[in-house]
Amino acid sequence: MSARTDTRRKEEISSNVKGYLKEQASHFQYYPFAMDESTDVSDTAQLTIFVRGVSQNFDVTEEFASLIPMKDTTTGADLLEAVHRALRDYNLSLVNLTGLTTDGRRPWLAKSEEWCHL
């Protein structure tokens, strides 16, 4: 299999998984996010987001939602923008967000006015 075919198949699988999660997320009554900020082998900071949603029928969906590369900095404001982007990607409302779990690293603990309004 050529590298091009392999890449195309991975993109199709990713699109299918994201489409499935978007469809499931449309039924979430409540959901928390679990997030972890780390650095990959090329020294690029990245934010991993998992979501666990509960529907009106108490069906639980727990999925990997996003892996977001953090381009320049990883301040609290940058991380907050990444969270907002994930919410938009899955059409999730802040009203139904029940919790945020993090690894407790410094950017998450910073006194950020933006996080207080979340």
Residue pairs with C-beta under 8 A, 6 or more apart in sequence:
17 63
18 89
21 51
21 61
21 63
21 65
21 90
22 89
22 90
22 91
24 53
24 55
24 61
24 63
25 31
25 51
25 53
25 61
25 90
25 91
25 92
26 91
27 53
27 55
27 56
27 59
28 53
28 54
28 55
28 61
28 92
28 96
29 53
29 54
29 55
29 56
29 96
30 53
30 54
30 96
30 98
31 51
31 52
31 53
31 54
31 92
31 96
31 97
31 98
32 51
32 52
32 97
32 98
32 99
32 100
32 101
33 49
33 50
33 51
33 65
33 83
33 86
33 97
33 99
33 100
33 101
34 49
34 50
34 51
34 52
34 101
34 102
35 47
35 48
35 49
35 50
35 79
35 83
35 100
35 101
35 102
35 103
35 108
36 47
36 48
36 102
36 103
37 45
37 46
37 47
37 48
37 70
37 74
37 79
37 102
37 103
37 105
37 107
37 108
38 45
38 46
38 48
39 45
39 46
40 46
44 69
44 70
45 69
45 70
45 74
46 67
46 68
46 69
46 70
47 66
47 67
47 68
47 70
47 74
47 79
47 82
48 64
48 66
48 67
48 68
49 64
49 65
49 66
49 67
49 68
49 82
49 83
49 86
50 62
50 63
50 64
50 65
51 61
51 62
51 63
51 65
51 90
51 92
52 60
52 61
52 62
53 60
53 61
53 62
54 60
55 61
65 86
65 89
65 90
66 82
66 85
66 86
66 89
68 82
68 85
68 86
70 78
70 79
70 82
72 78
74 107
75 107
75 110
75 112
76 107
76 108
76 110
76 112
76 114
76 115
77 112
77 114
78 107
79 107
79 108
80 112
80 114
80 115
80 118
83 100
83 118
86 92
87 93
87 94
87 97
94 118
97 118
100 118
102 108
